[in-house]
Amino acid sequence: MTSGYEGYASKGHSYSVTCQYSTDDSSAKLTWYKDSTELDCENSGCTVTAVTDSKTTTSVLGTTVESSAVYSCKLGTTPADHSHQVTVLVNDIVVSSTLMVGSTYTFTCVGQQPDGVDLPPTISAFINNKEVNEGALSLDGLTLEVEFQATSDTKITCEFLYIQVDQDVFVVADNTNAFNIIGVLEEPSGDMFLLVGTNHDIKCSMRNVDSISIVKVSSGGTETVVSSSSTGGSTTYTLTSNTPVSADYYCRGTKDGNSVQTTRYTYTIAPTNVITGPTDQFTVGESVKFECVVPAGTTVSFKKTDNLSLDLSSQTSENSAANGNNLFTLTISNPIVSDDGEYFCEGNAGRSTGAVLNYVQILSSPQDLFRDEGESATFVCRASGNVGIKWITPSGSQDPDHTFVTESGDTIAELRVTATQGGIFYCVAQDIVSSLSAKLVVMKVDLIVPDSVKSGEEVEITCVVYGDHDGVTISNEGRLLSSETPLDAMSTMASAGGTKYVSKYTSPSSFANGVTGFKCSAYYNNFGDVHNEEGKSYFLGFYIQPSDVLELTGTFDLLAYASSSPKDDMVLTLYNSDNVQLATKNVAGGVNSVSFQLSLNVAKTDVYTYVLQAGGDQINSESFTITSYGAPITGDYEIYYPAA
């Protein structure tokens, strides 16, 4: 009885143990044990298969390992003296279970150092199947940390490669976890002042949550759910303002038992006789104005909600308004990011509603992308504040496919397109108040080669490249034929008819496989990307050229060879100089020999031509001369035909 050597397995993975035995007792039964306990595979999920060769039987136990164990086999009453130690490698992924869109997180791949394995594992990390840190090792050799930004649902995989040199053991273990990203789509935008007698809708909307609610926090700290949805998505609470009051409100979402909440904002309900209050303003640095109109004889001053002690009197002016009212104007010249926030006017006329100054910034601009025609491309833009973002594309203005508000209150907008046209894509926040752009390079290459070439024939290989590119090479079977750079690389992007490159090529006398391959490679340096387009020409010619003079008469065979044909329904026909068809044969796929009988009964010199056709169209032809004198000789003349 024999068994395998000790091994290692990843927790939760399948594993097999082999036991070989020979016996003359046909009634002897093999029993499998795990840690001295007999295995009942019918009820415990393991499998046993047995194969008998001569007198030797091989039994294989297949199981899913969850913990380290000793597996052994016992034949009849024979002691179980052959055992197999399986050590389970417990690897892990450590990351927050609730991820917010737009936030940055760190996940850790945690391996182990099993007994008997000398080297620490090589660890690789993947996000959505894309390797993010190939073969990296941390300082202790057992952990690897990777920082990432959550922008969409994420699958994280940690792969561990354990190597034991002396036993030549290579064990690959991996752990994969999928994480849903919670995104805040709509939430209260800030503190708000409401006039007595008016109503206001507080709206909350989140992505990837099981439930959502709006929570009220009273001045005493008591929390009350005022609106909720048990199916996630969105919910709305209508705040009535019949009496003066002040309370905080926020949105809360739950996912898989974990909760996330937005910023708390204060809603204040109070009376006022301000006729007209300030309105929201957006800027990237231009001066902005907030205005309040109040009854004649009253005065107001402007205040900033998050800094009530800030003196704005030097920036405030008073003028007359229509109907004898007073107009107070707050002018913020050359605002900067710190001027962001809510402003209101307040005085003996009461308090106005608040207006927000949004200093718009593109925090992360879209990245240039290189795509082959027909591939998908996604542009991502992030702007400060809860602002409206649009995209200006080569075909016009377009709304984002997805828009998210991050935990910090910024806006992320995604645009997904199919690469059919290259050009500039602008991320536009608040109607071109602030904009940055990215270039989409769409590469399409057409390679034009002749259907077939003859021995020694000069042909033209044409490559037409559509889209921005920095250079093109044309090669044959790895041999460079030409390399060119466009005169103006930027102009290639706008060339509707593409940029044409031509290389002349003289074919050799024969090809090893009856076919020659051409490649056009267009590259774009900014991305280090290359688009390759390949084409084939089929060679028709003599593999062994016949002599011009053949001293023979009578009937003899011409033997042609054809490999797998490039097209269906290929036909090979033999003609004489009078264009009389002497014979025709179908050329099937695969390697075939085609034999023609040619009768030469008189002394004569004639030109014979082979014509290869596919679907009724001539692919190629080859001619040769035979002179008959009298005395016969023997010999085979081979013609080589195209491969697919």
Secondary structure as UniProt FT lines:
FT   STRAND          2..3
FT   STRAND          7..10
FT   TURN            11..12
FT   STRAND          14..22
FT   TURN            26..27
FT   STRAND          30..34
FT   TURN            35..36
FT   STRAND          37..38
FT   HELIX           41..44
FT   STRAND          47..53
FT   TURN            54..55
FT   STRAND          56..64
FT   STRAND          69..75
FT   TURN            76..77
FT   STRAND          82..89
FT   STRAND          92..94
FT   STRAND          99..100
FT   TURN            101..102
FT   STRAND          104..110
FT   TURN            115..116
FT   STRAND          122..127
FT   TURN            128..129
FT   STRAND          130..131
FT   TURN            134..135
FT   TURN            139..140
FT   STRAND          143..149
FT   STRAND          154..164
FT   TURN            165..168
FT   STRAND          169..179
FT   STRAND          181..186
FT   STRAND          192..195
FT   TURN            196..197
FT   STRAND          199..207
FT   STRAND          211..217
FT   TURN            219..220
FT   STRAND          223..229
FT   TURN            230..231
FT   STRAND          234..240
FT   STRAND          245..255
FT   TURN            256..257
FT   STRAND          258..261
FT   STRAND          265..270
FT   STRAND          281..283
FT   STRAND          288..294
FT   TURN            296..297
FT   STRAND          300..304
FT   TURN            305..306
FT   TURN            308..309
FT   HELIX           313..315
FT   STRAND          316..320
FT   HELIX           322..324
FT   STRAND          326..332
FT   HELIX           337..339
FT   STRAND          341..347
FT   TURN            348..349
FT   STRAND          350..351
FT   STRAND          355..359
FT   STRAND          362..364
FT   STRAND          369..372
FT   TURN            373..374
FT   STRAND          376..383
FT   STRAND          389..393
FT   TURN            394..395
FT   STRAND          396..398
FT   STRAND          402..405
FT   TURN            407..408
FT   STRAND          411..418
FT   STRAND          423..429
FT   TURN            430..433
FT   STRAND          434..448
FT   STRAND          452..454
FT   TURN            455..456
FT   STRAND          458..466
FT   STRAND          471..476
FT   TURN            477..478
FT   STRAND          479..484
FT   HELIX           489..494
FT   TURN            496..497
FT   STRAND          499..506
FT   STRAND          515..524
FT   TURN            525..528
FT   STRAND          529..542
FT   STRAND          554..562
FT   STRAND          570..575
FT   TURN            577..578
FT   STRAND          581..587
FT   STRAND          592..600
FT   STRAND          604..614
FT   TURN            615..616
FT   STRAND          617..628
FT   STRAND          638..641
//
